[in-house]
Amino acid sequence: MSQALYEITVNALLDRDRPLTPAEWEAAVARVGGPRAPQLVAELDDAGLLGADLLAVAVPAAWELADRPLERLPADRWRELYAAAGAGPPPGLP
């Protein structure tokens, strides 16, 4: 996926005035690709577009979908996301 398509997808989501539904999250991940799910979840979390229930699902999914999660986001950011999701860090997170 090109950076431009990723940015178009993210910008369209950031224009929303309500949190995403699980189906919308899944569609967004399908569009940007699993390896970019960590960046997507971080940006949408920063914008307040992931409700608590979806965050609890999206964060672990983003970790698992990333080919190299620690190259996609720093360990500190992963810890923040997992804490916001109400979960302990995954195995492999230093």
Secondary structure by P-SEA (a helix, b strand, c coil): ccaaaaaaaaaaaaaccccccaaaaaaaaaaacccaaaaaaaaaaaaccccaaaaaaaaaaaaaacccccccccaaaaaaaaaaaccccccccc
